[in-house]
């Protein structure tokens, strides 16, 4: 779908590279500018034959060339490659790219139509602009962590599932696609600015709305939903958990019948979601006592047969072996230079794509230097800003 679009990955760690990986899944030609000592994520475990597995998973669908932008010769080479690109993505602190003379204004001189996306931690303005951050720190600083955890706790982070990073990456992809569409109309490139802080605030829209409505900060509630009851996890007889959600009123009578609580179905305190939310403290112990009588497998079969939304709480090994994921081919096994690894497949399916979506395995740093140099060797004043064939 993005065939003919060249994207430069000049980012670091997770945010920029993951966005480029996703654009590569859509068919873009992604060229990774690898720093001489490799990206920091390369050296962070869990390791696979000397490379961090998170680095490997963030660099699918890319070609790789080592570029040291601190050196004038490499910077000139980088600008020559940038002259052939459509998009450049970086996620360094504000001012870092300007020091390297590879900021938007510098790149724009050789490629006026470039779409240059700069994503930082807190943006370029305000008292936090120059503060470093990462996914866990941003969860804390943005208030996101205060919404999660057990009732009565001070909150809890999503531990290293890159929720903030990945959300920011998705925002980058959306922004780049919109900028490419705009360029088709206007013929002009542009600079895009975004930040992790803004991305994670947008992610919290529903909970922030609660604060705006009540003036009270939402408290952590474990697995429970603040606006729907019941919608949470329940411990079962075999010490496992199942998650049940009555997010439509039609599910309430079905749940009552399945649990043998027909007397609660029309009880004025519980007959509507509004009543169940109001009387949560009385209702939940009754449901907990019922779920504790049978094993998880029993409840999964019974509730599904009864038409009540229910789901197991899978561990990673269980989800890997889940027949539903297998049938939908959501797990790929690909060979990489560091050994075979598993990768989650591209989550979108198109009925009429111009070409099949393909995931290509990552390559070792500097693997594609020769071919990339050959492609840009003919760049001159006439070819700057255009694809070099």
C-alpha positions in Angstrom: 0.0 0.0 0.0 2.9 2.3 0.6 5.0 0.9 -2.2 7.3 3.6 -3.5 7.4 5.5 -0.2 10.8 5.6 1.5 10.9 6.1 5.2 14.1 6.8 7.2 14.2 5.5 10.8 16.5 7.9 12.6 14.9 7.0 16.0 16.0 5.2 19.1 14.8 2.6 21.4 11.1 1.8 20.9 8.9 4.7 19.7 10.3 5.7 16.4 11.5 2.2 15.2 8.2 0.6 16.0 6.3 3.2 13.9 8.7 2.5 11.1 8.2 -1.2 11.5 4.5 -0.7 11.1 4.9 1.5 8.0 7.2 -1.2 6.6 4.4 -3.7 7.1 2.3 -1.5 4.8 4.8 -1.7 2.1 7.1 1.3 2.7 10.9 1.0 2.0 12.3 1.6 5.5 16.0 2.5 5.9 17.4 2.4 9.4 20.1 4.8 10.4 22.0 2.7 13.0 24.4 4.5 15.4 28.0 3.1 15.4 27.6 1.3 18.8 24.1 0.2 17.9 20.9 1.5 19.5 20.6 1.3 23.2 17.8 -1.3 22.9 20.2 -3.6 21.2 22.1 -4.1 24.5 19.0 -4.6 26.8 18.0 -8.2 27.7 16.4 -10.6 27.3 19.2 -11.4 24.9 19.2 -13.7 21.8 22.7 -14.5 20.5 24.0 -11.1 21.7 21.0 -8.9 20.7 18.1 -7.7 22.8 14.9 -9.4 21.8 13.0 -6.1 22.1 15.4 -4.5 19.6 14.9 -7.5 17.2 11.1 -7.1 17.4 11.2 -3.4 16.8 13.2 -3.6 13.6 11.3 -5.9 11.3 10.7 -4.6 7.7 13.8 -2.4 7.6 17.1 -2.2 5.8 20.1 -1.1 7.9 23.1 1.2 7.4 25.4 2.5 10.1 25.5 6.3 10.1 27.4 8.4 12.6 25.7 11.8 12.4 28.3 13.3 14.6 30.8 12.9 11.8 30.6 15.4 8.9 31.2 12.7 6.2 28.5 10.5 7.5 26.1 13.4 8.0 26.6 14.3 4.3 25.9 10.7 3.4 22.8 10.8 5.6 21.5 14.0 3.9 22.1 12.4 0.5 19.9 9.5 1.5 17.4 11.9 3.0 17.2 13.6 -0.4 15.6 10.4 -1.7 13.2 9.9 1.1 9.5 10.7 1.6 9.4 10.5 5.4 11.9 10.8 8.3 11.0 9.7 11.8 13.0 10.5 14.9 12.2 10.4 18.6 15.2 12.2 20.3 15.1 15.0 22.9 14.3 18.5 21.7 17.4 20.1 20.1 19.3 16.9 19.7 18.8 16.7 15.9 19.7 20.4 15.5 23.0 19.8 17.2 23.7 17.1 14.7 22.6 19.4 11.9 19.9 16.8 10.9 16.8 18.6 12.1 13.9 19.5 9.9 15.4 22.7 8.6 18.6 21.0 7.6 16.9 18.1 5.9 14.4 20.4 4.2 17.2 22.1 2.4 18.0 19.0 0.5 14.4 17.7 0.3 11.7 20.4 0.5 8.9 17.8 0.3 10.1 15.7 3.2 7.6 14.7 5.9 9.6 15.0 9.1 8.1 13.5 12.3 9.7 14.5 15.6 8.5 12.7 18.7 9.9 13.6 22.1 9.0 12.7 25.7 7.2 15.9 26.7 7.2 18.1 23.6 9.2 21.2 22.8 7.5 23.7 25.2 6.8 23.8 28.9 8.9 23.1 32.1 9.3 19.4 31.3 10.4 19.8 27.7 14.0 18.9 28.3 13.4 16.1 30.8 14.2 12.6 29.7 11.7 9.8 30.1 10.7 6.2 29.2 7.6 4.2 29.1 7.4 3.4 32.9 8.3 6.9 33.9 5.7 8.3 31.6 3.0 6.1 33.0 3.8 7.6 36.4 4.2 11.2 35.4 1.0 11.3 33.2 -1.3 9.8 35.9 -1.8 6.6 34.0 -0.3 4.4 36.7 -2.6 6.0 39.3 -5.6 4.4 37.5 -4.3 0.8 37.7 -3.7 -1.6 40.6 -5.5 -3.0 43.6 -8.2 -0.9 45.3 -6.7 1.3 48.0 -3.2 1.2 46.5 -1.2 4.1 45.2 -1.4 2.7 41.6 0.6 0.4 39.5 2.5 0.4 36.2 1.9 -1.8 33.3 5.3 -3.5 33.6 7.3 -3.2 30.4 4.6 -4.0 27.9 5.4 -0.7 26.2 1.9 0.6 26.3 2.9 4.2 26.2 5.6 3.6 23.6 3.4 1.6 21.3 0.5 4.1 21.6 2.9 6.9 20.6 4.1 4.8 17.7 0.6 4.3 16.5 0.0 8.1 16.7 3.1 8.6 14.5 1.8 6.1 11.9 -1.5 7.9 11.7 0.2 11.3 11.5 2.5 10.2 8.7 -0.3 8.7 6.7 -2.3 11.9 7.0 0.7 14.0 6.0 1.3 11.8 3.0 -2.4 12.3 2.0 -2.0 16.0 2.5 1.1 16.1 0.3 -0.8 14.4 -2.5 -3.2 17.4 -2.4 -0.8 20.3 -1.7 2.4 18.9 -3.1 4.2 20.0 0.1 5.8 18.2 2.9 5.7 19.3 6.5 7.0 18.8 10.0 5.0 16.8 12.6 5.6 17.2 16.3 4.2 14.9 19.0 5.1 13.6 22.4 4.6 10.6 24.6 3.0 12.8 27.2 0.3 13.9 24.9 -0.2 10.4 23.5 -0.7 8.9 27.0 -3.1 11.7 28.0 -5.2 10.9 25.0 -5.1 7.2 26.0 -6.8 8.1 29.3 -9.7 10.0 27.8 -12.4 8.0 29.5 -10.9 8.2 33.0 -10.0 11.9 32.6 -13.6 12.5 31.7 -14.6 11.1 35.1 -12.5 13.7 36.8 -13.9 16.5 34.7 -17.4 15.3 35.7 -16.9 14.8 39.4 -13.7 16.8 40.3 -12.4 13.7 42.0 -9.3 11.7 40.8 -10.3 8.2 39.7 -9.0 5.6 42.1 -7.5 2.2 41.1 -10.1 -0.6 41.1 -8.2 -3.7 40.1 -9.9 -5.4 37.2 -13.2 -3.7 37.9 -14.9 -1.2 35.5 -15.9 2.0 37.2 -19.0 2.4 35.1 -20.2 -1.1 34.5 -21.2 -3.8 37.1 -20.4 -6.5 37.0 -17.4 -6.1 34.7 -14.3 -7.6 36.4 -12.4 -10.8 37.2 -13.7 -13.5 39.6 -11.6 -16.2 41.3 -12.8 -19.7 40.6 -12.7 -23.0 42.5 -9.3 -24.0 41.0 -7.8 -20.7 42.0 -7.9 -19.3 38.4 -9.7 -16.2 37.3 -12.4 -15.5 34.6 -13.4 -12.1 33.5 -17.2 -11.4 33.1 -18.7 -8.2 31.7 -22.4 -7.3 31.6 -21.9 -4.3 29.4 -25.4 -4.6 27.9 -28.6 -5.0 30.0 -29.6 -8.1 28.0 -26.7 -10.0 29.6 -27.8 -9.4 33.2 -30.8 -11.9 33.1 -28.6 -14.5 31.4 -25.9 -14.1 34.1 -28.5 -14.5 36.9 -29.9 -17.7 35.4 -26.4 -19.2 34.8 -25.4 -18.5 38.4 -28.7 -19.7 39.8 -29.5 -16.2 41.1 -32.9 -15.7 39.4 -34.1 -13.7 42.4 -31.6 -10.9 41.6 -32.8 -10.5 38.0 -35.6 -8.1 38.8 -34.4 -6.9 42.2 -34.8 -3.1 42.1 -31.3 -2.7 43.4 -29.7 -4.7 40.6 -32.1 -4.7 37.7 -30.3 -1.8 35.9 -26.6 -1.1 35.5 -27.2 2.2 37.3 -28.5 0.3 40.3 -25.7 -2.3 40.2 -23.0 0.5 40.1 -24.7 2.1 43.1 -24.9 -1.1 45.0 -21.6 -2.6 43.8 -20.4 -3.3 47.4 -23.4 -5.5 48.1 -23.6 -7.3 44.8 -20.0 -8.3 44.1 -19.5 -10.5 47.2 -22.6 -12.5 46.2 -21.2 -13.1 42.7 -17.7 -13.9 44.1 -19.2 -16.6 46.3 -21.0 -18.2 43.3 -17.9 -18.2 41.0 -15.8 -19.8 43.8 -17.9 -22.9 43.7 -16.7 -24.2 40.2 -13.5 -24.3 38.2 -12.7 -21.8 35.5 -13.3 -24.2 32.7 -16.8 -24.9 33.9 -17.7 -21.2 34.0 -16.2 -20.6 30.5 -18.3 -23.3 29.0 -21.5 -22.4 30.9 -21.3 -18.6 30.3 -20.5 -19.0 26.6 -23.5 -21.4 26.3 -25.6 -18.9 28.1 -24.5 -15.9 25.9 -22.7 -14.1 28.7 -19.4 -12.3 27.8 -16.6 -14.2 29.6 -12.9 -14.7 29.0 -10.0 -16.5 30.6 -7.0 -14.7 31.9 -4.3 -16.2 29.8 -0.6 -16.4 30.5 1.8 -15.8 27.6 2.4 -19.5 27.0 -1.3 -20.1 27.0 -2.0 -17.4 24.4 0.8 -18.7 22.2 -1.0 -22.1 22.1 -4.5 -20.7 21.8 -6.3 -22.3 18.8 -8.0 -19.0 17.9 -4.7 -17.2 17.4 -3.3 -20.1 15.5 -6.3 -20.2 13.1 -6.0 -16.5 12.5 -2.2 -16.7 12.0 -1.4 -14.0 14.5 1.9 -15.6 15.5 4.7 -15.8 12.9 8.0 -17.7 13.3 10.8 -16.0 11.4 14.5 -16.6 11.0 16.7 -13.7 12.1 20.5 -13.4 12.1 20.3 -14.0 15.8 18.2 -17.1 15.6 14.5 -18.0 15.0 12.0 -15.8 16.9 8.3 -15.4 17.2 6.6 -12.2 16.1 3.0 -11.0 16.3 1.6 -10.6 12.8 0.3 -7.4 11.3 -3.2 -6.9 13.0 -5.0 -5.5 10.0 -6.5 -7.5 7.2 -7.5 -5.9 3.9 -9.9 -7.4 1.4 -8.3 -5.8 -1.6 -4.7 -4.7 -0.9 -2.6 -3.7 -3.9 0.0 -6.3 -2.7 0.1 -8.9 0.1 1.2 -7.6 3.5 4.6 -9.2 4.2 6.7 -9.2 7.4 10.4 -9.3 6.7 12.9 -10.3 9.4 15.3 -7.8 10.8 18.9 -7.7 9.6 22.2 -7.1 11.3 23.4 -3.5 11.6 25.0 -2.2 8.4 23.8 -5.2 6.4 22.5 -3.1 3.6 25.2 -0.5 3.3 26.3 -1.6 -0.2 22.9 -1.6 -1.8 21.8 1.7 -0.2 25.0 3.5 -1.3 24.5 2.2 -4.8 20.9 3.5 -4.8 21.9 7.0 -3.8 25.2 7.2 -5.7 23.5 9.0 -8.6 22.0 11.8 -6.4 22.6 15.3 -7.7 20.7 18.6 -7.9 18.2 17.1 -10.4 17.4 14.0 -8.3 17.3 15.5 -4.8 13.9 15.0 -3.2 13.0 12.3 -5.7 13.5 8.5 -5.7 16.8 7.5 -7.1 16.1 4.6 -9.5 
